[in-house]
């Protein structure tokens, strides 16, 4: 008896563990270390929850016969396996769409130019519109919807499987396009920043890493044709099931991994690979270290925060023989780069005649 259920099971468990581990580390870094838990983090939490529901349905399908031929299953088990497959398909669409929204919100935190901001917004909007349409197409592909599992996905009361297959091809193409756009846009976002070229490539690479799931999307496309073969559906869709797990799973892991650099810096410092602790580390510094700290400093956190420097100011003082006063009228404030305020204040002392 042929059985590929163990392949679906192994991939599902692997990505279930990895997604929650990386999500937990992301929460620790963003909420615990940096104190900057934002909308993109909440969106990723929702994504992982939806992805977990998808994997739970896959595991339930394996228990009742997903990955085996229909003639090797009891009718009641085949029905339960198809029901889990149907639910898994719905959660796949939701988790994939939510992942794109999370990545888009993440890039909105660092995008400065209006053109970049509007591109990201349009991608998010397009994801919402197409994802919602695709979700309802899958939800109501049979009338009543129970025909999907009580009869088969090829029931006369279901939409022609070729329509579902072609729509899935279109969804895969749009997903790949969105991923590649999210992957290349960071290059343009950091290109005009005032930083060394090596640093630009590093930051762009970190941000673009979140779009690595597009590779799995492209690999998944050839396996979509299995949706057409409804007579032995649980067997012919094994590859679709596996790659439908890998696609959002890689995206979630990569999307969380891009936020973990502060944690890696702490680990490097504690293991002796780095000579000084990172600025994002919540530790008390020694007096000697505090004396060396410059008043003109930048955030050392990584992610969107690393592109936003602290406000900095300098004071110039001239002393004289008598009392001094601070002339705020001689101060000037000007912008240095994006988001850096520099204030120059001139303090001086002057002799004052008696009676003044």
Buried (B, 14 or more C-beta within 10 A) or exposed (E): EEBBBEBBBEBBBBBBEBBBEBBEBBBBBBEEBBEBBBEBBEBBBBBBBBBBBBBBBBBBBBBBBBBBBBEBBEEEBBBBBBBBBBBBBBBBBBBBBBBBBBBBBBBBBBBEEEEBBEBBEEBBEBBEEBBEEBBEBBEEBBEEBBBBBBBBBBBEEBBEBEEBBBBBBEBBEBBBBBBBBBBEBBBBBBEEBEBEEEEBEBBBBBBBBBBBBBBBBBEBBEBBBBBBBBEBBBBBBBBBBBBBBBBBBBBBBBBBBBBBBBBBBBEBBEEEEBEEBBBBBEEEBEEEEEEEEEEEEBBBBBBBBBBBBEEBEEEEEEEEEEEEEEEEEEBEEEEEEEEBEBEEBBBBBEEEEEEE
